[in-house]
Amino acid sequence: MTVELEALLRPERRPRVLIVGDMILDRYQYGATERISPEAPIVVLAADHEEHRLGGCGNVAANMATLGADVHCVAVVGDDEGARRIRELLDVTGVDSGGLVTDIDRPTIRKTRVVSQSQQLLRIDEERLDPLSTSVERTVLDRIEARAAEVDLVIISDYGKGVLTEAVLRRLCRRHDGPRVLVDPKGTDYSRYRGASAVTPNKHEAEVATGLRLDTDERIREAGRLLCERADLEAAVITLGARGMYCGLADGSGEWSMPAQARSVYDVTGAGDTVIATLGYALASGAGWEAAIRLANTAAGLAVQRFGVAAITLDELRSALTGSVLTSSKILSREDLVARVATERAAGRRIVFTNGCFDVLHVGHLDYLTEARSFGDLLVVGVNDDASVQRLKGPSRPVNRDDDRAALLAGLECVSLVTIFSEDTPLALIKAVTPSVLVKGADWADKGVVGQEWVEEHGGRLVLADVRAGYSTTTTLAKIRDGDSAS
C-alpha cells in the first residue's frame, strides 16, 4: 500500500462534505415464500419483519459518515412519517439533518423492496416528481449557501426526483471558485452539470449519455473524453461492473483502469453510492486521483458482496488493501464486543450473528460464513472455548485451541468480529449482541435454534443457511485417522 493510501486510511482530520440530492427512504419487507396464491399465479410472502434504511443521497451521506467524514446533507422531504424516520436515521449515523427542507405538497420518496431468502421479489416506488415550488427551491438554495463555503467537497446525488433543478445545479457546479464537485448523474444530458469536477456514471449510463457501446478500452477512453468535453469536467469516472473502474483526466495528464475486486456478488444495490462516497472522501482528504480511484474501487468490491445498501469502514478498506486481516482488532472480549456492536448499530449497520466450535476450518465453513455475511453489514462469530467443546464433542476435542480457532476465523474477510464464549449454549451471548439476523446451518431446521425466540422478539429474524454436503470437522478427522487421501 502506498504512503498516500496509508495516510488516507489514518486521517489526521475529518474531511467536511456537503451532499445535495434526492432523499429516499428504503423500506425492506422480509418474509418467507412457501406457497402460491390461490387467487393468482403469484407467490405469497409470509411477512415477518421490516427495516428502514437511508436511500438516495441519504445512502451517500451514510457511507461518508461511516468513513469518518463530517457530513452535511441538503434534500427535500415531506411532512410525514417517512421524513421523521429519515431524520432519525441521519441523526444516529452522525449526519447533519439541519439541511432537510420540508415540502408539505409532496410526500417523502419511499422505495419498498419485498425480499425472501435475500432475493428481491418486488419493488414498490411511492413518489411524486412535480417540479419544486419557487419557495421550496429558494429554501434549498439558502440551505446550500449556508454550508457550501465551509466544506472541502460537494457531492451531487441525482436520482431524477426533481430536487436538482437548473438553479440548484447552477449554484453547485462552481469548481473554479469553490470546492471540488462530484456528480452521480442521471439522464442523458450531462451538460446540465457543466462546471463540476467529475461525473461517476456506470457503464450503461455512460453508454446512453455518449451513444457509444463500451466494449473496448478505446471506446471507454473515448466515452470519458466526450463526457469531460460536454460538461467541462476535470475528470470522468466510469464504473464498469465486472471490468472494474476507469478514470480519465480531461487534460490528458492521467488515466487509470482498475480491475474489479469482488469475489462474490450478492447485490449491487447502492454500489454507485459507495463509489462516489469513497471517491469523495479520498479527494476531500487531499488525495490525488489515482489513490482516490483505487480506494473507491476497493470499496465497491466490498459493497457488492453484501445484501442491500452497505457502508464500508476504513478498517475494512485497510484490510482489503493490505491483505492484513487485523486479527487483533477483530477478536474482542464480550464487554468490548457489546460496546462495538452498539456503535455499529447506531451507525445504521445491520448485525449478523452465528456461532460454533469451528475446530478444523474447511471449505464448508467458508461457504457458510460467506453466506452469513451477505445477510447484513457486520458478521459476529461466537466461538466455543476449549472446555465447552470438550463437553459438547468429547475428551478428544478440540484439535485446535480456542485462541487459534478465533484467530483463523478473524483471518477470513467475511468475518467482522470474533468472541470466545464459555457457556454450553450461546444464548447469553446472543442476548448481549441482539443481532438483526441469527444464522444457523440448515441442518438445525428440526432441532430448535438457541436464541431464535429472543432475536425475533426484538425485531430480528432467523436464517437457515445452506450447508455444503460432504464437509464437516468430524469427517475430516475421520479421514486423517483412517489415512484416507482426498479424492
C-alpha positions, 0 to 999 in steps of 0.5 A, a space after each residue: 500500500 502506498 504512503 498516500 493510501 496509508 495516510 488516507 486510511 489514518 486521517 489526521 482530520 475529518 474531511 467536511 462534505 456537503 451532499 445535495 440530492 434526492 432523499 429516499 427512504 428504503 423500506 425492506 419487507 422480509 418474509 418467507 415464500 412457501 406457497 402460491 396464491 390461490 387467487 393468482 399465479 403469484 407467490 405469497 410472502 409470509 411477512 415477518 419483519 421490516 427495516 428502514 434504511 437511508 436511500 438516495 443521497 441519504 445512502 451517500 451521506 451514510 457511507 461518508 459518515 461511516 468513513 469518518 467524514 463530517 457530513 452535511 446533507 441538503 434534500 427535500 422531504 415531506 411532512 410525514 412519517 417517512 421524513 421523521 424516520 429519515 431524520 432519525 436515521 441521519 441523526 444516529 449515523 452522525 449526519 447533519 439533518 439541519 439541511 432537510 427542507 420540508 415540502 408539505 405538497 409532496 410526500 417523502 420518496 419511499 422505495 419498498 423492496 419485498 425480499 425472501 431468502 435475500 432475493 428481491 421479489 418486488 419493488 414498490 416506488 411511492 413518489 411524486 416528481 412535480 417540479 419544486 415550488 419557487 419557495 421550496 427551491 429558494 429554501 434549498 438554495 439558502 440551505 446550500 449557501 449556508 454550508 457550501 463555503 465551509 466544506 472541502 467537497 460537494 457531492 451531487 446525488 441525482 436520482 431524477 426526483 426533481 430536487 436538482 433543478 437548473 438553479 440548484 445545479 447552477 449554484 453547485 457546479 462552481 469548481 473554479 471558485 469553490 470546492 471540488 464537485 462530484 456528480 452521480 448523474 442521471 439522464 442523458 444530458 450531462 451538460 446540465 452539470 457543466 462546471 463540476 469536477 467529475 461525473 461517476 456514471 456506470 457503464 450503461 449510463 455512460 453508454 446512453 449519455 455518449 451513444 457509444 457501446 463500451 466494449 473496448 478500452 478505446 471506446 471507454 477512453 473515448 466515452 470519458 473524453 466526450 463526457 469531460 468535453 460536454 460538461 467541462 469536467 476535470 475528470 470522468 469516472 466510469 464504473 464498469 461492473 465486472 471490468 472494474 473502474 476507469 478514470 480519465 483526466 480531461 487534460 490528458 495528464 492521467 488515466 487509470 483502469 482498475 480491475 474489479 475486486 469482488 469475489 462474490 456478488 450478492 447485490 449491487 444495490 447502492 454500489 454507485 453510492 459507495 463509489 462516489 462516497 469513497 471517491 469523495 472522501 479520498 479527494 476531500 482528504 487531499 488525495 490525488 486521483 489515482 489513490 482516490 480511484 483505487 480506494 473507491 474501487 476497493 470499496 465497491 468490491 466490498 459493497 457488492 458482496 453484501 445484501 442491500 445498501 452497505 457502508 464500508 469502514 476504513 478498517 475494512 478498506 485497510 484490510 482489503 488493501 493490505 491483505 492484513 486481516 487485523 486479527 487483533 482488532 477483530 477478536 474482542 472480549 464480550 464487554 468490548 464486543 457489546 460496546 462495538 456492536 452498539 456503535 455499529 448499530 447506531 451507525 445504521 449497520 445491520 448485525 449478523 450473528 452465528 456461532 460454533 466450535 469451528 475446530 478444523 476450518 474447511 471449505 464448508 465453513 467458508 461457504 457458510 460464513 460467506 453466506 452469513 455475511 451477505 445477510 447484513 453489514 457486520 458478521 459476529 462469530 461466537 466461538 466455543 472455548 476449549 472446555 465447552 467443546 470438550 463437553 459438547 464433542 468429547 475428551 478428544 476435542 478440540 484439535 485446535 485451541 480456542 485462541 487459534 480457532 478465533 484467530 483463523 476465523 478473524 483471518 477470513 474477510 467475511 468475518 467482522 468480529 470474533 468472541 470466545 464464549 464459555 457457556 454450553 449454549 450461546 444464548 447469553 451471548 446472543 442476548 448481549 449482541 441482539 443481532 438483526 439476523 441469527 444464522 444457523 446451518 440448515 441442518 438445525 431446521 428440526 432441532 430448535 435454534 438457541 436464541 431464535 425466540 429472543 432475536 425475533 422478539 426484538 425485531 430480528 429474524 432467523 436464517 437457515 443457511 445452506 450447508 455444503 454436503 460432504 464437509 464437516 470437522 468430524 469427517 475430516 478427522 475421520 479421514 486423517 485417522 483412517 489415512 484416507 487421501 482426498 479424492 
